[in-house]
Amino acid sequence: MRNKIRRHYRIARYVLYRETILEPIDHVWTFAGTFIAIASIGLLQQAEFTREDSVFLIGSFGASCVLIFGASNSPLAQPRNLIGGHLLASLIGVAIHKLFPDQLWLASALAVSLSIVGMQITKTMHPPGGATALIANIGSEKITSLGFTYILTPVLSGVAILLLTALIVNNIPSERTYPVKPLSWARLYRKRIRSGNLINRE
């Protein structure tokens, strides 16, 4: 049991260490992916893609970009988490707003806390999802008046653009792979152990 704990600790530490190793070219790809994704959503809003008076750019998309372009190897940045987290959180957020439309403090607290628990249960944890649920309750009148349409626009439309951009940009350089296969960090860690190149191993 103790050896198992130590092994998991070493893997976790190695993953965290790897997250801090960035080549200058990584910054270029992070910038490119984020710029393209947010610009595309912004243009969609500016061009009034639909006749509805809605807002396509919501704050949680910026947080998602941090993960899918700045930490694309993170389990929280994978497509299942990106899509499932935002959609589940938006559904919960809108439902809570309809149940408690005049109790901002209660609706906000319930929306965020229930969305986090929901993401835990469904294994779709994506931190920006908490903001998506909150925005459904504290957003502008344009946002709150959308009702369940909020799930489709701006959430689903924006998530689709983020995912498409991430799938393209993150797979252009050979050093990046998106989505990351499960346990890839563990496999990489074991491979480095075999080759004797693990850095700072105790």
TORVO-875752 format. One record per residue (C-alpha): residue in one letter; chain; x, y, z. Coordinates in Angstrom, 2 decimals, decimal comma. Layout:
- A|A|X|Y|Z .
...
***
This chain:
- M|A|0,00|0,00|0,00 .
- R|A|2,80|2,38|0,93 .
- N|A|4,63|1,63|-2,32 .
- K|A|1,45|2,28|-4,29 .
- I|A|1,02|5,66|-2,61 .
- R|A|4,63|6,57|-3,34 .
- R|A|4,22|5,56|-6,98 .
- H|A|1,11|7,72|-7,38 .
- Y|A|2,90|10,59|-5,65 .
- R|A|5,83|10,35|-8,06 .
- I|A|3,50|10,28|-11,05 .
- A|A|1,56|13,30|-9,78 .
- R|A|4,75|15,22|-9,08 .
- Y|A|6,12|14,37|-12,51 .
- V|A|2,91|15,54|-14,19 .
- L|A|3,04|18,84|-12,30 .
- Y|A|6,70|19,23|-13,18 .
- R|A|6,01|18,57|-16,85 .
- E|A|3,27|21,22|-16,82 .
- T|A|5,92|23,83|-15,98 .
- I|A|8,23|22,86|-18,86 .
- L|A|7,35|25,08|-21,78 .
- E|A|9,33|25,82|-24,90 .
- P|A|8,96|29,26|-26,52 .
- I|A|7,01|27,67|-29,38 .
- D|A|4,41|26,47|-26,84 .
- H|A|3,50|30,09|-26,14 .
- V|A|2,95|30,66|-29,85 .
- W|A|0,51|27,74|-30,12 .
- T|A|-1,26|28,76|-26,92 .
- F|A|-1,70|32,29|-28,25 .
- A|A|-2,81|31,09|-31,67 .
- G|A|-5,39|28,66|-30,34 .
- T|A|-6,85|31,09|-27,83 .
- F|A|-6,91|33,99|-30,29 .
- I|A|-8,61|31,97|-33,03 .
- A|A|-11,20|30,47|-30,68 .
- I|A|-12,22|33,69|-28,92 .
- A|A|-12,08|35,73|-32,13 .
- S|A|-14,36|33,22|-33,86 .
- I|A|-16,93|33,38|-31,07 .
- G|A|-16,66|37,18|-31,03 .
- L|A|-17,21|37,40|-34,78 .
- L|A|-20,23|35,15|-34,42 .
- Q|A|-21,66|37,62|-31,93 .
- Q|A|-20,72|40,68|-33,98 .
- A|A|-22,26|39,27|-37,12 .
- E|A|-25,48|38,44|-35,22 .
- F|A|-25,47|34,89|-36,46 .
- T|A|-29,04|34,40|-35,23 .
- R|A|-31,95|36,77|-34,96 .
- E|A|-32,04|36,30|-31,23 .
- D|A|-30,65|39,09|-29,10 .
- S|A|-28,14|36,85|-27,34 .
- V|A|-24,57|37,09|-26,17 .
- F|A|-22,08|34,54|-27,50 .
- L|A|-19,04|35,56|-25,47 .
- I|A|-19,30|34,51|-21,84 .
- G|A|-16,50|34,73|-19,31 .
- S|A|-16,19|31,01|-18,71 .
- F|A|-14,93|30,51|-22,28 .
- G|A|-11,81|32,47|-21,39 .
- A|A|-11,17|30,11|-18,49 .
- S|A|-11,69|27,12|-20,79 .
- C|A|-9,03|28,49|-23,13 .
- V|A|-6,54|28,50|-20,26 .
- L|A|-7,07|24,75|-19,93 .
- I|A|-7,48|23,53|-23,51 .
- F|A|-4,65|25,65|-24,93 .
- G|A|-2,47|26,42|-21,92 .
- A|A|-2,70|23,03|-20,19 .
- S|A|-4,02|20,73|-22,90 .
- N|A|-2,59|17,63|-21,17 .
- S|A|-4,71|18,21|-18,09 .
- P|A|-7,54|15,71|-17,51 .
- L|A|-9,80|18,72|-16,89 .
- A|A|-9,13|20,00|-20,42 .
- Q|A|-10,19|16,90|-22,35 .
- P|A|-13,21|17,00|-24,73 .
- R|A|-15,47|14,99|-22,41 .
- N|A|-14,83|17,51|-19,63 .
- L|A|-15,07|20,57|-21,89 .
- I|A|-18,39|19,57|-23,42 .
- G|A|-19,98|17,72|-20,52 .
- G|A|-18,90|20,24|-17,89 .
- H|A|-20,28|23,28|-19,71 .
- L|A|-23,53|21,64|-20,83 .
- L|A|-24,34|20,11|-17,44 .
- A|A|-23,48|23,33|-15,61 .
- S|A|-25,58|25,44|-17,97 .
- L|A|-28,55|23,09|-17,56 .
- I|A|-28,29|23,24|-13,78 .
- G|A|-27,73|26,98|-13,81 .
- V|A|-30,82|27,73|-15,89 .
- A|A|-32,99|25,30|-13,92 .
- I|A|-31,98|26,90|-10,62 .
- H|A|-32,59|30,39|-12,00 .
- K|A|-36,13|29,39|-12,97 .
- L|A|-36,77|27,90|-9,54 .
- F|A|-35,44|30,92|-7,61 .
- P|A|-35,62|33,91|-9,99 .
- D|A|-35,77|36,51|-7,23 .
- Q|A|-33,26|34,98|-4,80 .
- L|A|-29,91|35,82|-6,36 .
- W|A|-27,78|34,69|-3,42 .
- L|A|-29,54|31,34|-3,13 .
- A|A|-29,74|30,69|-6,86 .
- S|A|-26,07|31,53|-7,39 .
- A|A|-24,91|29,33|-4,52 .
- L|A|-27,07|26,39|-5,55 .
- A|A|-26,15|26,67|-9,23 .
- V|A|-22,41|26,58|-8,62 .
- S|A|-22,41|23,96|-5,87 .
- L|A|-24,81|21,60|-7,67 .
- S|A|-22,93|21,96|-10,95 .
- I|A|-19,67|20,97|-9,25 .
- V|A|-21,28|17,93|-7,65 .
- G|A|-22,92|17,05|-10,95 .
- M|A|-19,58|17,21|-12,75 .
- Q|A|-18,03|15,04|-10,06 .
- I|A|-20,75|12,40|-10,42 .
- T|A|-20,60|12,36|-14,22 .
- K|A|-16,79|12,58|-14,31 .
- T|A|-16,93|15,71|-16,45 .
- M|A|-15,10|18,08|-14,09 .
- H|A|-14,26|21,30|-15,91 .
- P|A|-13,66|24,28|-13,58 .
- P|A|-15,03|26,92|-16,00 .
- G|A|-18,34|25,06|-15,81 .
- G|A|-18,89|26,59|-12,40 .
- A|A|-18,72|30,03|-13,99 .
- T|A|-21,13|28,93|-16,73 .
- A|A|-23,68|27,96|-14,09 .
- L|A|-23,12|31,23|-12,23 .
- I|A|-23,48|33,36|-15,37 .
- A|A|-26,89|31,78|-15,99 .
- N|A|-27,98|33,48|-12,76 .
- I|A|-26,01|36,72|-12,57 .
- G|A|-25,60|37,47|-16,28 .
- S|A|-27,20|40,41|-18,06 .
- E|A|-30,89|40,44|-18,84 .
- K|A|-30,05|39,25|-22,34 .
- I|A|-28,49|36,14|-20,84 .
- T|A|-31,06|35,36|-18,15 .
- S|A|-33,98|35,91|-20,53 .
- L|A|-32,72|33,14|-22,81 .
- G|A|-33,94|30,43|-20,47 .
- F|A|-32,96|26,95|-21,60 .
- T|A|-31,88|28,38|-24,96 .
- Y|A|-28,78|29,47|-23,04 .
- I|A|-27,63|25,84|-23,19 .
- L|A|-27,60|25,90|-27,00 .
- T|A|-26,57|29,52|-27,51 .
- P|A|-24,14|30,70|-26,27 .
- V|A|-22,90|27,60|-24,41 .
- L|A|-23,07|24,76|-26,97 .
- S|A|-22,20|26,98|-29,93 .
- G|A|-19,20|28,41|-28,09 .
- V|A|-18,02|25,03|-26,81 .
- A|A|-18,21|23,61|-30,34 .
- I|A|-15,93|26,39|-31,60 .
- L|A|-13,51|25,91|-28,70 .
- L|A|-13,34|22,16|-29,28 .
- L|A|-12,90|22,42|-33,05 .
- T|A|-10,12|24,97|-32,65 .
- A|A|-8,39|22,86|-29,99 .
- L|A|-8,56|19,73|-32,15 .
- I|A|-6,92|21,55|-35,04 .
- V|A|-4,36|23,82|-33,35 .
- N|A|-3,24|21,41|-30,62 .
- N|A|-2,50|18,68|-33,15 .
- I|A|-0,40|20,76|-35,55 .
- P|A|2,87|20,61|-33,56 .
- S|A|4,26|17,12|-33,06 .
- E|A|4,85|17,83|-29,36 .
- R|A|1,14|18,30|-28,68 .
- T|A|-1,66|15,76|-28,74 .
- Y|A|-5,30|16,54|-28,11 .
- P|A|-7,18|14,78|-26,73 .
- V|A|-4,69|12,99|-24,53 .
- K|A|-5,22|9,26|-24,15 .
- P|A|-6,08|8,07|-20,62 .
- L|A|-3,08|7,14|-18,48 .
- S|A|-0,69|8,66|-21,01 .
- W|A|1,13|10,46|-18,21 .
- A|A|1,57|7,21|-16,30 .
- R|A|2,89|5,47|-19,40 .
- L|A|5,25|8,34|-20,12 .
- Y|A|6,43|8,31|-16,51 .
- R|A|7,17|4,56|-16,60 .
- K|A|8,97|4,97|-19,90 .
- R|A|11,20|7,66|-18,45 .
- I|A|11,94|5,46|-15,43 .
- R|A|13,06|2,64|-17,70 .
- S|A|15,32|4,95|-19,66 .
- G|A|16,77|6,38|-16,44 .
- N|A|15,97|9,96|-17,42 .
- L|A|13,43|10,88|-14,77 .
- I|A|14,29|14,29|-13,38 .
- N|A|14,57|14,90|-9,66 .
- R|A|13,57|11,39|-8,73 .
- E|A|13,91|10,66|-5,07 .
***
